[in-house]
Amino acid sequence: MSEANLKPACSQRVYEVTTAALPLSCPMPDMRLWDAHPKVYLPIEKTGHAQCSYCSAEYILTDFTAELMEDDKTDVEYANAGH
C-alpha cells in the first residue's frame, strides 16, 4: 500500500475491527507509521475489547464470539488456524 493511501495513525478514539484484523496491532497496517507511536500488539480475542496503552484508542471486535474465548488461543494462533 502506498503512503498516499494510508490513513493517519491513531486519529480515532474507537476502531471497530473483525477477526480478519488478527493479530491486532496499534497502529494498524493501513495506518501511516512515520507519525505514530511504536507498534504494540493488543490482546482482543478473549474479551472482544482492547485499549492501546500508548494512544488510548479503543478497539472493538465486531464479530466476537464465545468460540474465541473457549478456544483459549492467542490472536496469532487464531489467525494461523485460518479463521
Backbone torsions as a table, in degrees:
resi	resn	phi	psi	omega
1	MET	NA	131.2	-178.3
2	SER	-76.1	155.5	-178.9
3	GLU	-56.5	-34.0	-178.7
4	ALA	-66.5	-25.6	-178.2
5	ASN	-91.7	-4.2	-177.2
6	LEU	-83.2	146.6	177.5
7	LYS	-82.2	154.4	173.4
8	PRO	-60.0	142.2	-178.7
9	ALA	-74.3	138.1	170.7
10	CYS	53.3	38.6	-177.1
11	SER	-90.6	-12.3	179.2
12	GLN	-108.2	158.9	176.9
13	ARG	-90.5	-28.3	-178.8
14	VAL	-133.9	133.4	176.9
15	TYR	-123.2	133.2	172.9
16	GLU	-99.8	126.3	-177.3
17	VAL	-129.3	165.5	176.3
18	THR	-118.4	175.1	178.7
19	THR	-62.9	-17.2	175.8
20	ALA	-64.1	-21.2	-179.5
21	ALA	-85.8	-3.0	-179.5
22	LEU	-76.3	142.1	-4.8
23	PRO	-70.2	137.9	-174.9
24	LEU	-84.8	131.8	176.2
25	SER	-132.4	155.8	172.6
26	CYS	-125.0	123.2	-3.9
27	PRO	-68.8	158.0	-179.4
28	MET	-81.4	162.8	-176.8
29	PRO	-58.4	-24.8	-178.7
30	ASP	-91.1	16.6	179.5
31	MET	-112.6	149.7	176.5
32	ARG	-64.4	144.1	179.8
33	LEU	-100.8	-22.2	-174.8
34	TRP	-65.0	-25.4	-179.0
35	ASP	-114.5	27.2	-175.3
36	ALA	-116.3	166.5	173.0
37	HIS	-77.4	171.3	177.2
38	PRO	-58.2	147.1	179.8
39	LYS	-68.7	132.8	174.7
40	VAL	-128.6	144.6	176.9
41	TYR	-93.6	136.4	-173.6
42	LEU	-112.3	126.4	179.2
43	PRO	-80.4	94.3	-175.3
44	ILE	-105.8	-17.1	-170.1
45	GLU	-68.6	-20.2	-178.1
46	LYS	-84.0	-33.2	-173.8
47	THR	-119.7	-17.6	-176.4
48	GLY	83.6	7.5	-178.0
49	HIS	-146.2	141.0	175.5
50	ALA	-150.1	154.3	177.8
51	GLN	-131.0	133.5	179.2
52	CYS	-72.7	130.3	-179.3
53	SER	-75.6	-16.0	177.9
54	TYR	-86.0	-54.2	-171.5
55	CYS	-110.1	-2.7	179.2
56	SER	66.8	12.8	176.0
57	ALA	-63.6	139.3	178.0
58	GLU	-100.5	139.1	178.1
59	TYR	-118.7	132.6	-180.0
60	ILE	-121.3	125.2	179.4
61	LEU	-85.3	106.8	-171.5
62	THR	-74.5	-24.2	177.8
63	ASP	-107.7	33.9	178.0
64	PHE	-64.5	134.2	177.4
65	THR	-134.9	162.9	177.1
66	ALA	-61.9	-25.7	178.6
67	GLU	-58.0	-37.9	178.6
68	LEU	-61.2	-43.4	179.7
69	MET	-68.3	-42.4	-176.7
70	GLU	-69.7	-31.4	-179.6
71	ASP	-63.7	-27.4	-179.1
72	ASP	53.6	39.9	179.0
73	LYS	-106.2	153.4	172.0
74	THR	-75.3	166.1	179.7
75	ASP	-61.2	-34.6	179.5
76	VAL	-67.8	-44.6	178.6
77	GLU	-62.4	-40.4	179.8
78	TYR	-62.9	-46.9	-179.6
79	ALA	-63.9	-40.3	-179.5
80	ASN	-70.1	-20.2	178.6
81	ALA	-77.7	-2.0	175.4
82	GLY	88.6	19.8	179.1
83	HIS	-84.4	NA	NA
